[in-house]
Amino acid sequence: MEADTKQILKQALSRRTIAVISHPDAGKSTLSEALLLHSNAITEAGAIHGKAGRRGTVSDWMEMEKARGISVSSAVLQFTVGDAIVNLVDTPGHADFSEDTFRVLAAVDAVIMLIDAAKGMETQTMKLFEVCKARGLPVITVINKWDRPGQDALELVDEILTRTGMRSMPRNWPVGDSGHMLGLLNPEAMTMNRYTRAPGGAKKVLAEKLSAETAEAEYPLEFQTAVEESSLLELEDQFYDRDAFLAQEATPLFFASAVQNIGVEELLHFIMEQGPPPQARPDAEGTPYELTSDFSGYVFKVQTGMDKAHRDRIAFMRICSGVFERGMVATHAQSGKPFPTKYSQQVFGRDRTTVDTAWPGDVVGLVNASTLRPGDTLHAGQSVLFPPFKPFAPEHFRVGKTGDASKHKQFRKGIEQLDREGVIQVFYSERRGQQRPVLGAVGPMQFEVVSARMESDFGAAVSFDALDYSVARDIDDEAAAILSERQDCEVLYRNDGTPVALFRDPWRLRTVQRDHPHLLPDPPGSATSASVSARR
């Protein structure tokens, strides 16, 4: 179909592509389910808590996720609310999978940052705020678990300002202390929502709107306190300012209990009405590539094993410009080769539907995309290349091997596949041979995913031997020739031929740097420095 400029802009303006991110166990997947429930995308919410009346979450579909109650893979969920089409990306919650989260943040236009009411600004929360700042992503903050004992509301607001420099702009305010939640104040309308909770939070919560007079009569102390606290913030110029939100100077603030579906309706309406639509994406040269340009897309996630019956491989692609049409032949920018798009789908957890047309902001799953890797660009017509991902520097290393020689072919295939997906980083050396690849991970739980995926997806059980390295550094061929002669480091190679030097610890690295300062510089934007800045 031929799409004109006005049609592309109209479709793009209706899109909201957003990620839910948090420190582990802040309720991220539970909030994703609650948003789906309130948008009528599902009729009954699940949760990883296993409470009566609640099933497993739609977004956590891997067996490991269900067993552990954590998210270790990205899930893409599209639903419609009002006039807005929301592409919601539920990211890995565990810090060991922060690289996957970093890739997802390259595909969204804003984030929902979830904060545990009792724990406040945790380590991973701060790292994620830094990544969002570096990427220029507007942040919506949600103080979750207000139905449980936690910190004082004003103290949490002050902590956000002190540690991030962003002022909070409350869009609701709790009536009652954490653990004794009576309802939520609407500071603009000066009304209060009182909730009738569904058993286990499996159904929508019923909200009853109380006038200021009624709320004050029924909850004189708690309602008056909520009014005074929210008014105090407005006196300090913490009123809502959309420009400040989009510029990352301030964050809209919501209080909620995701497990009880309280505060979710307000958040959903804010996303619909105030969330940023897609914008022109900078190409590899830093020049914005306009939404109305020819079709372009950015691959941010590759996943195998979602459909056990077909063992296929899906590349998740964010549409950046133009219009995507199923069956079109795009160009793979990295190789220059044509890429057919006959099998294109939208993915709702594990469920799939064929997608014929998609617009800027949408996420499309390309099936059997064996040549695509995270960070790749597809385009039609005008040529464009978006910046590739710089891999995090791994900090944990193990030799992978299989004890069954008859499974060696499956072993090699599985390791190469997981490398292409970005599940693990794979290195080889002449000394160790192809049968004993070195696997590098940001966090040790990645090895558990490798073990589970190798056995379930490829039928090749894998075992590991730990290596005593904690620092990796990309080097060039000159450095590889010199460092391979040393006993205090090891030189390995990625599949693309890039040499990498491994060191036991930062002190060994500094020793080698003193001996060969020209071989191991620390240039800004290197894989190591990118990893450090993203994980700080």
C-alpha positions in Angstrom: 0.0 0.0 0.0 1.1 3.6 -0.6 1.2 5.6 2.6 1.5 9.4 2.4 3.3 11.6 4.9 0.1 12.6 6.7 -1.0 9.0 7.2 2.5 8.0 8.6 2.5 10.9 11.0 -1.1 10.2 12.1 -0.3 6.6 12.8 3.0 7.5 14.6 1.3 10.0 16.8 -1.1 7.4 18.1 1.8 5.1 19.2 3.2 4.9 22.7 6.2 2.6 23.0 7.3 2.2 26.5 9.3 -0.1 28.8 8.8 -1.1 32.4 12.1 -1.2 34.3 13.1 -1.6 37.9 15.4 -3.1 40.5 14.6 -6.9 40.9 11.4 -7.7 42.8 9.8 -4.2 42.6 6.7 -5.6 40.9 7.6 -5.0 37.2 5.9 -8.0 35.6 2.9 -7.6 37.9 2.5 -4.0 36.8 2.7 -5.0 33.2 -0.1 -7.5 33.7 -2.2 -4.9 35.6 -1.8 -2.5 32.6 -3.0 -5.2 30.3 -6.0 -5.9 32.5 -7.1 -2.3 32.7 -6.7 -1.9 28.9 -9.0 -4.9 28.5 -6.2 -6.8 26.7 -6.7 -9.7 29.1 -9.6 -10.5 31.4 -7.7 -11.9 34.3 -4.3 -10.9 35.6 -1.6 -13.4 36.5 1.2 -12.9 38.9 4.4 -14.7 39.8 3.4 -14.8 43.5 1.2 -17.9 43.0 -1.7 -16.4 45.0 -5.1 -18.0 44.8 -7.1 -16.7 41.8 -4.0 -15.6 39.9 -2.2 -17.4 37.1 1.3 -17.1 35.7 2.1 -13.8 34.0 1.7 -13.4 30.3 5.1 -11.7 30.0 7.1 -14.4 32.0 6.8 -17.4 29.7 10.1 -19.3 30.1 10.1 -22.2 32.5 12.9 -20.7 34.4 11.0 -17.4 34.8 7.9 -19.3 36.1 10.0 -21.4 38.6 12.1 -18.5 39.9 9.5 -15.7 39.8 11.8 -13.5 37.8 12.0 -12.0 34.3 15.1 -13.0 32.4 13.8 -12.3 28.8 12.1 -9.3 27.2 8.4 -9.6 26.4 6.6 -7.4 23.9 2.9 -6.7 24.4 0.7 -4.5 22.2 -2.7 -3.3 23.2 -5.1 -0.4 22.5 -6.4 2.0 25.1 -8.6 4.9 23.9 -7.1 6.3 20.7 -3.6 5.2 21.7 -1.8 2.0 20.6 0.6 1.0 23.3 3.7 -1.2 22.7 4.7 -2.3 26.2 8.1 -4.0 26.6 8.5 -5.9 29.9 12.3 -6.1 30.5 14.5 -8.5 32.5 14.4 -7.5 36.2 17.5 -9.2 37.4 20.8 -7.2 37.3 22.6 -10.2 35.6 20.5 -9.4 32.5 21.1 -5.6 32.5 22.6 -5.8 29.0 19.3 -7.1 27.6 17.5 -4.3 29.4 20.0 -1.8 27.9 19.1 -3.1 24.4 15.4 -2.8 25.0 15.8 0.9 26.0 17.2 1.5 22.5 13.7 0.6 21.2 11.3 2.7 23.4 10.3 6.3 23.7 9.8 6.5 27.4 10.0 4.3 30.5 8.1 3.5 33.6 10.5 3.3 36.5 9.1 1.2 39.4 10.3 1.9 42.9 9.6 -0.3 45.9 7.9 1.8 48.6 9.8 0.1 51.4 13.3 0.0 49.7 13.3 3.3 47.8 16.1 4.0 45.4 18.0 0.7 45.1 21.3 0.0 43.3 19.8 -1.2 40.0 17.3 1.7 40.1 20.1 4.2 40.1 21.9 2.5 37.2 18.7 2.5 35.2 18.1 6.2 35.9 21.6 6.8 34.5 21.0 4.8 31.4 17.7 6.6 30.8 19.5 9.9 31.2 22.2 8.9 28.7 19.6 7.8 26.2 17.4 10.9 26.7 14.4 8.8 27.7 11.6 10.5 29.7 10.8 8.7 32.9 7.5 8.1 34.6 8.1 7.0 38.2 5.7 4.7 40.1 6.1 4.1 43.8 4.8 0.6 44.1 3.6 -1.7 46.9 1.9 1.1 48.8 -0.4 -1.5 50.3 2.6 -2.7 52.4 4.6 -1.0 55.1 7.2 1.3 53.6 8.8 4.7 53.7 7.2 8.1 54.1 5.9 9.6 50.8 7.7 12.9 51.2 10.9 11.1 52.1 10.7 9.1 48.9 10.1 12.2 46.8 13.1 13.9 48.4 15.3 10.8 47.7 14.4 10.9 44.0 15.3 14.6 43.8 18.6 14.2 45.8 19.8 11.1 43.9 18.7 11.9 40.4 18.3 15.6 40.2 14.8 15.2 38.9 11.9 16.8 40.7 8.7 14.8 41.1 5.4 15.9 39.7 2.7 13.9 41.6 -0.2 12.8 39.4 -1.8 11.2 42.5 -1.1 11.1 46.2 -1.7 8.4 48.8 -4.4 8.8 51.4 -3.0 6.9 54.3 0.5 5.7 55.2 2.2 2.9 53.3 0.7 -0.4 54.6 -2.6 1.4 55.5 -3.7 2.6 52.0 -7.2 4.2 52.1 -7.2 5.5 48.6 -5.6 8.0 46.2 -6.0 11.7 46.0 -6.3 13.4 42.6 -4.4 16.7 43.4 -5.8 18.6 40.5 -9.5 17.7 41.0 -9.2 17.4 44.8 -11.2 14.2 44.7 -10.3 10.8 46.2 -10.6 7.3 44.7 -11.5 4.6 47.2 -11.0 1.0 46.0 -12.8 -2.3 46.4 -10.2 -4.9 45.8 -10.6 -8.1 43.9 -9.5 -11.4 45.6 -5.8 -11.9 44.8 -5.9 -8.9 42.4 -7.0 -11.1 39.5 -9.8 -8.8 38.4 -10.1 -5.0 37.9 -10.3 -3.0 41.1 -13.5 -1.0 41.5 -12.9 2.7 42.2 -15.4 4.9 43.9 -14.8 8.7 43.5 -15.4 10.7 46.6 -15.7 14.5 46.7 -13.3 16.5 49.0 -16.2 17.0 51.4 -17.1 13.3 51.6 -13.4 12.2 51.8 -12.6 14.7 54.6 -15.7 13.6 56.5 -14.9 9.9 56.3 -11.1 10.2 56.7 -10.5 13.6 58.3 -6.8 13.2 59.3 -5.6 11.1 56.4 -7.3 13.1 53.7 -6.2 16.4 55.1 -2.6 15.1 55.4 -2.6 14.0 51.7 -3.9 17.4 50.6 -1.3 19.3 52.6 1.6 17.1 51.4 0.6 17.3 47.7 0.0 21.1 48.1 3.4 21.5 49.7 5.1 20.0 46.6 3.2 22.5 44.4 4.4 25.3 46.5 7.9 24.1 45.7 7.2 24.3 42.0 6.7 20.6 41.6 3.5 21.1 39.6 3.1 19.1 36.3 5.0 20.4 33.3 5.0 18.2 30.2 8.0 20.0 28.7 10.0 19.3 31.8 8.9 15.6 31.7 10.0 15.3 28.0 13.3 17.1 28.8 14.1 14.7 31.7 14.1 17.6 34.1 11.2 16.2 36.1 9.3 12.9 36.5 5.5 12.4 36.7 5.0 10.5 40.0 2.3 7.9 40.7 1.6 5.8 43.9 0.2 2.4 43.3 -0.2 -1.2 44.4 0.2 -3.2 41.2 -0.7 -6.5 42.8 -4.0 -5.0 43.8 -4.4 -3.1 40.5 -4.7 0.2 42.5 -3.4 3.3 40.7 -3.0 1.5 37.4 -6.0 3.2 35.7 -4.5 6.6 36.3 -1.1 5.5 35.0 -2.7 4.1 31.9 -4.5 7.2 31.1 -1.4 9.3 31.6 0.5 7.1 29.1 -2.3 7.5 26.6 -2.7 11.3 27.0 0.8 12.5 27.9 3.3 9.8 26.8 5.7 10.8 24.0 5.0 9.4 20.5 7.8 8.2 18.3 10.4 10.8 17.2 13.0 10.9 14.4 15.8 8.5 15.3 19.5 9.5 15.0 21.4 7.4 12.5 25.0 6.2 12.9 26.2 9.7 12.0 23.9 11.4 14.6 21.6 12.8 11.9 17.8 12.4 12.8 16.1 10.0 10.3 12.6 11.4 9.9 9.5 9.4 10.6 8.2 10.0 7.1 11.3 8.7 5.4 11.3 5.3 3.7 10.8 2.2 5.9 13.5 1.5 8.4 13.6 -0.8 11.5 16.0 -1.5 14.3 16.5 -5.0 15.7 16.8 -4.9 19.5 16.1 -8.5 20.6 16.5 -12.0 19.1 14.8 -14.9 20.8 14.7 -18.6 20.1 12.4 -21.2 21.7 9.2 -19.2 22.1 7.4 -21.8 19.9 8.4 -25.3 21.0 6.5 -26.9 18.1 8.6 -25.1 15.4 11.9 -24.2 17.2 11.9 -20.9 15.2 13.9 -17.8 15.9 12.2 -14.3 16.2 14.0 -11.0 15.7 12.1 -8.2 17.5 12.3 -5.0 15.3 11.2 -1.5 16.3 9.8 0.3 13.3 11.7 3.6 13.1 10.3 5.3 9.9 7.9 4.8 7.0 5.5 1.9 6.8 6.3 -1.8 7.1 4.3 -4.2 4.9 4.5 -7.9 5.3 6.2 -9.5 2.2 8.3 -6.4 1.4 11.9 -7.1 0.6 14.1 -4.9 2.9 17.8 -4.5 2.9 20.0 -5.7 5.8 22.2 -2.7 6.2 25.1 -4.6 7.8 25.5 -7.0 4.9 23.8 -5.2 2.1 21.8 -8.3 1.3 18.1 -8.5 0.7 15.9 -9.6 3.6 12.4 -11.0 2.9 9.7 -10.3 5.4 7.1 -12.9 4.5 6.8 -14.2 8.1 6.1 -11.1 10.3 4.1 -11.3 13.5 3.0 -9.4 16.5 3.8 -11.2 19.7 1.6 -11.1 22.8 3.7 -13.1 25.4 3.9 -16.5 23.7 0.8 -15.9 21.5 1.3 -14.6 17.9 -0.7 -13.0 15.2 0.3 -12.2 11.6 0.9 -8.5 11.1 0.4 -7.1 7.6 1.2 -3.4 8.3 3.1 -1.6 11.0 4.0 2.0 11.7 6.7 3.9 13.5 6.8 2.9 17.1 5.4 -0.6 16.5 7.3 -3.8 17.3 7.3 -6.6 14.7 8.6 -10.1 15.2 10.4 -11.4 12.1 10.3 -15.2 12.1 13.3 -17.4 11.1 15.6 -14.4 11.0 18.8 -16.4 11.2 21.0 -13.6 9.8 19.8 -10.8 12.2 21.5 -9.8 15.4 20.6 -7.2 18.1 21.7 -3.8 16.8 21.1 -4.6 13.1 19.2 -2.2 10.7 16.7 -3.1 8.0 15.6 -0.5 5.5 13.8 -0.1 2.1 14.5 2.6 -0.4 16.8 5.2 1.0 19.8 3.7 2.8 20.2 4.2 6.5 22.3 2.6 9.3 21.4 3.1 13.0 24.1 2.8 15.7 24.9 -0.8 16.6 25.1 -2.0 20.2 28.3 -1.9 22.0 28.5 -5.1 24.1 29.0 -4.8 27.8 32.3 -6.0 29.1 31.7 -9.5 30.6 32.9 -10.1 34.1 32.4 -13.8 34.5 34.0 -16.5 32.3 33.5 -20.2 32.0 34.5 -22.9 29.5 31.5 -24.6 28.0 31.6 -28.3 27.1 29.3 -31.2 26.4 30.0 -34.7 27.9 28.2 -36.5 25.0 30.4 -36.6 21.9 27.3 -37.5 19.8 25.7 -34.2 20.7 28.6 -32.1 19.5 26.8 -30.8 16.4 23.8 -29.7 18.5 26.2 -28.2 21.1 28.0 -26.1 18.5 24.7 -25.0 16.9 23.2 -24.0 20.3 26.2 -22.0 21.4 26.4 -20.1 18.2 22.7 -19.4 18.3 22.8 -18.1 21.9 25.8 -15.9 20.9 23.8 -14.4 18.0 20.9 -13.8 20.3 23.1 -11.9 22.8 22.2 -14.4 25.6 25.9 -14.9 26.2 29.2 -13.8 24.6 31.3 -16.5 23.0 35.0 -16.6 22.5 37.4 -19.1 20.9 41.1 -19.7 20.9 43.5 -22.1 19.0 44.7 -23.4 22.4 41.3 -24.4 23.7 39.8 -25.4 20.3 36.3 -25.0 18.9 34.9 -27.8 21.2 35.7 -25.7 24.3 34.4 -22.2 23.8 34.8 -19.6 26.5 31.5 -18.0 27.5 31.5 -14.5 29.0 28.6 -13.1 31.0 27.8 -9.9 32.8 26.2 -11.9 35.6 26.4 -15.5 36.6 22.7 -16.2 36.2 23.3 -15.9 32.4 25.0 -19.3 32.6 21.9 -20.8 34.1 19.9 -19.6 31.1 22.5 -21.0 28.8 22.3 -24.4 30.5 18.4 -24.4 30.5 18.2 -23.3 26.8 20.9 -25.7 25.6 19.0 -28.6 27.0 15.5 -27.6 26.2 16.0 -25.9 22.8 18.9 -27.9 21.4 19.0 -31.2 23.2 22.6 -30.8 24.2 23.3 -30.6 28.0 26.3 -28.3 28.8 28.6 -28.2 31.7 31.0 -25.4 32.7 34.5 -25.0 34.1 35.0 -21.6 35.8 37.9 -19.4 34.7 39.7 -17.0 37.0 39.2 -13.9 34.9 37.1 -10.8 35.7 38.2 -8.2 33.2 37.8 -8.2 29.4 39.2 -5.6 27.0 38.8 -5.4 23.2 42.2 -5.1 21.5 43.6 -5.0 17.9 45.7 -7.5 16.1 49.0 -5.9 17.1 48.1 -6.1 20.8 46.9 -9.7 20.3 50.3 -10.8 18.9 52.2 -9.2 21.8 49.8 -10.1 24.7 49.4 -13.7 23.6 53.1 -14.2 24.6 52.4 -13.1 28.2 51.4 -15.5 31.1 49.3 -13.0 33.0 46.5 -12.7 30.4 44.8 -14.7 27.7 43.8 -13.7 24.2 40.6 -15.0 22.7 38.5 -14.2 19.6 34.9 -13.4 19.0 33.1 -15.0 16.1 33.6 -11.8 14.1 37.3 -12.1 14.5 37.7 -9.3 17.2 40.5 -10.2 19.6 39.8 -9.8 23.3 42.3 -9.9 26.2 41.2 -11.4 29.5 42.8 -10.5 32.8 42.3 -11.9 36.3 41.6 -8.6 37.9 42.0 -4.8 37.3 45.4 -4.8 38.9 46.7 -7.3 36.3 45.3 -5.1 33.6 47.1 -2.0 35.0 50.3 -4.0 35.1 50.1 -4.8 31.4 49.1 -1.3 30.6 52.2 0.0 32.3 54.3 -2.4 30.2 52.4 -1.6 26.9 50.6 1.7 27.3 49.9 2.0 23.6 48.2 -1.4 23.3 45.5 -0.9 26.0 44.1 2.6 25.9 40.8 3.5 27.5 39.1 5.5 24.8 35.7 7.0 25.5 32.9 4.9 24.0 34.9 1.7 24.1 33.0 -1.5 25.0 34.4 -1.4 28.6 33.7 2.3 29.1 30.2 1.9 27.7 29.6 -1.0 30.0 30.8 1.0 33.0 28.7 4.0 32.3 25.6 1.9 31.7 26.1 -0.1 34.9 27.2 2.7 37.2 
